[in-house]
Amino acid sequence: MNLSPFHGNEIAPGTSNAVFDRIEGDRVQPETIVLADRQGIIRYWSGGAVAMFGYSVDEAVGQPLDLIVPDEHREAHWNGFRRAIKSGTAAAEGVPGPFPAMHADGSVVTRTGRLSLVRQPQGDVVAALVVFE
C-alpha cells in the first residue's frame, strides 16, 4: 500500500484511501468527495460518495470517472476535463454547479458539486476533486 499520494505530476497508483481519510477525520456525516488523477481515474472515494452513488470504495477506486458520468454527458465531460488538466484552469472551478451522475443502480441524478483542481506548488495540475452537497 502506497501512503504517499503524489508521485511527480501524478497521484501514485495504489494510493490508499487511508491517506485521504486523514483529511476527512471522524465526522458524523462524511463529505461526498471524489478525486481523480490526470487521466480521470478515481483515486479517492469518500464514505459520502459510497452513500451518494452506491459504489463501494473497492468498486470505485481505480475506475475511470465514466463509472458515474452518464453516457450522454461523457463527450462534454472529457473535453472539459482534458482542457482543464492541460490548461490548469476551469471556468467551473470553485463555483457550485450541477453534475449529472449515474448511481450504481443505473439511475441518473443531478447533484450540486464544487470542482477544484489540485495543483503542485509550480502550478501543474495533478488531480481534479469535486465536493458534492
N, C-alpha and C positions, 0 to 999 in steps of 0.2 A: 504494500500500500504506500503510495507516494503522498506524503503530507505537505510537500511544497507545491502550492498551486500554480506557480508560474515557472516556465522554462523558456528563456529567451523572450520572444514575442508571442508565445503561445501559453495556453493553460496546459499543464502537463497531463498527458493521457494517464488515466488511472488515478487522478486526483480524487481523494476520498471526500465524500460529503462531510466527513468529520471536520475537515479543515474549515469549512464554511459554517458548520453547526456552531462553532465557537463564536461566530459573528452574531448568530441569532440568539444564542444563550437560552435560558429557560424562560419561555413565555407561555402563558395560558393559551393564547391563540397565535400560533406561528404565522409569520408573514408568508404571503404567497410570492415566492421568488423563483425565477427561472434564469439561469445563467448559461450562455452558450459561448463556445470559443469562436475563433475567427472563421472556422469552417461551418459554423452553425450546428455543432454537435453539443448536446446538452451535457454540461459538466457539473451543474448543481441544480438540485430539485428539492425545494424545501418541503417540510411537512404540510404547509399550507397548499403547495402545489399538488401534493398527493390528494388532499381533500377536494380541491377545486376541480382537478382534471381526471381523477380516478385512476391514475397510473402510479404504481409504487416507485420508490427511488430506484430499485433494481431494474424496473421496466423502462424508466425514462433516461437515466444517466447513460451516456454513450450512444444515444439515438439522435438522429437529426431532428431539428425543430419541426420537420414535416409530421412528427408524431402528433403535434397539436395545431398545426396550421392547416386549415381546411383546404381541400383541393382547389376550390375556386379562387383562393387568395394566394396560392403559392407563388405564382409568377411575380406578382406585385411585391410579395414579401421578400423573395430572394433578390429581386432587383434592388429594392431599398436596402436590404441587409448588406449586400456586396458593396453598394455605393457608400454606405456609412463606414464599413470596415476600411475601405480603400481611402476615402477622403478624411476620415476621422471626425466627421460631423454628421448630424442627422437633424432634420427640421423638427422631428417629433421628440428630440431628446429633452427630458425634463418636463414635458408637457403631458398631463393626463389625457389619455385618448382611448378610443375603442380598439380592442384587439379581438377579432373573431377567433374563436378557439374551438378545437374539437375535443370533446370529452371521450374517455375510454369506451363509453357505451355507444359512440358514434354520433351523438347529438352535437350540434354546433350552437354555441352560445357566444355572446359578445360580452367581454369583461373589460373593465376600465383598468388600464395599466400605465405605468410611467417608465419609459425607456431611459437607460443610462448606458453610455459607452464607457467601458473600463479601459483606462489608459495607463501606460507606463509613464514614468517621470518625463521622458523625452517626447511624449505625445503619441506614441504608437498605440493603436487600439489592439487590445488583447482579447476582449470579450464584449458581449452585449448582455445587459442584465435588465430584466423587466420585473418591477414590483407591482403586483396586481392588488386591487382593492377588494 
